[in-house]
Amino acid sequence: MQTILFSEEKIGKLTLRNRLVVPPMCMWQAQDGKVNDFHLQHYAQLAGAGMAAVTIEATAVTPDGRISPWCLGIWDDDHAEGIAAMVKAMRKSDPEVKILLQLAHAGRKASCSPKTDCTVPPAEGGWQTVAPSALIPHQGVELPRALEEGEVGQYVQAFASAAARAVLAGVDGVMIHAAHGYLIHEFLSPLSNQRTDAYGGSFDKRLRFAVEVMAAVKQAVPADFPVGIRVSATDWLDGGWQLQDTLELLRRAEALGLSFADISTGGLLPCPIKVAPGYQLPFAAQAKQQLGLKILGVGLITNAFQAETALQLEACDFVDIGRAVLSDPLFGWHAARDLGVELNQVPFSKSFACTR
């Protein structure tokens, strides 16, 4: 059977063997931001799932950028050495899989407990969080400290330095996390950015931090090294960040030389969302229609038929499969079977196929 799902496609210089991508999913297993045996085993398993690419979970560019005290970091060379060991384990599992890493700063949603979504106190390993404005804390989260204008550049540089370490660690590309109510998204949305300086107020000023991060990351990596961005296409709230804002941000990303965009939604503030399979794909479709970036679609896509349909309808170029691949560690292989694709026609490693 001929499918789009099991056809090759490029992201920048990378040729991906199919259209299945594992999105970043936090595992809450690190100590002091460092890779341990859990990560080596977990990511090696994901690499063997028959997907085209695996994205390493949100990896903090500064210590205060971790979502929780148990999140990965890449703010110094010791952390990068751990990422390099994880990359080695993934390539041993499947030499053909492409490895992306998400660069992140959680902003006012940092220092949280994965169990309660509430702030972890300093006595238990938590810290003072930072944000564009000392306003509107996320529910259950302590009020953040507003960044001084002179401090913002330090965080821009932190993203750039982290990107350079990711290159040395051997990943194939990086994804800048600008979604889900974390630091870059907080600067973008008028609901969380109430600054009156060069980084807030007008639309262009609210975009400034994101644009500076993208430009700095591109400058920190080789010219042909793929850089992408994950965005929340809408806050799902009146007066918040909307689809047209996202499209303009992505136009600037494309102009800066970014290769891809992962289109998610929400996360800034609690709000009712009508969730259904593929509910975020219409936003991805708009980005695909209007931009030259490769578009990753996401949102309760759990089987091969949904994924193939999304591609047939030209809603995206690649499909993120998250929870479903955790449930089924051979998701890519099973997707080929379900679509009637002969294994010897699937662009997987032949040697890897023989072990299955």
HELIX and SHEET records of a PDB file:
HELIX    1   1 ASP A   37  ALA A   47  1                                  11    
HELIX    2   2 PRO A   63  GLY A   65  5                                   3    
HELIX    3   3 ASP A   77  SER A   93  1                                  17    
HELIX    4   4 GLY A  107  LYS A  109  5                                   3    
HELIX    5   5 PRO A  122  GLU A  124  5                                   3    
HELIX    6   6 GLU A  149  ALA A  169  1                                  21    
HELIX    7   7 LEU A  183  LEU A  188  1                                   6    
HELIX    8   8 PHE A  203  ALA A  220  1                                  18    
HELIX    9   9 LEU A  243  ALA A  255  1                                  13    
HELIX   10  10 LEU A  281  GLN A  290  1                                  10    
HELIX   11  11 ALA A  304  GLN A  312  1                                   9    
HELIX   12  12 ARG A  323  SER A  327  1                                   5    
HELIX   13  13 PHE A  331  ASP A  338  1                                   8    
HELIX   14  14 LEU A  343  GLN A  345  5                                   3    
HELIX   15  15 LYS A  350  CYS A  354  1                                   5    
SHEET    1   A 2 GLU A   9  ILE A  11  0                                        
SHEET    2   A 2 LEU A  14  LEU A  16 -1                                        
SHEET    1   B 9 LEU A  20  VAL A  22  0                                        
SHEET    2   B 9 ALA A  53  ALA A  60  1                                        
SHEET    3   B 9 LYS A  98  ALA A 104  1                                        
SHEET    4   B 9 GLY A 173  ALA A 178  1                                        
SHEET    5   B 9 VAL A 227  SER A 232  1                                        
SHEET    6   B 9 PHE A 260  SER A 264  1                                        
SHEET    7   B 9 LYS A 294  GLY A 297  1                                        
SHEET    8   B 9 PHE A 318  ASP A 320  1                                        
SHEET    9   B 9 LEU A  20  VAL A  22  1                                        
SHEET    1   C 2 VAL A 130  ALA A 131  0                                        
SHEET    2   C 2 ARG A 145  ALA A 146  1                                        
END                                                                             
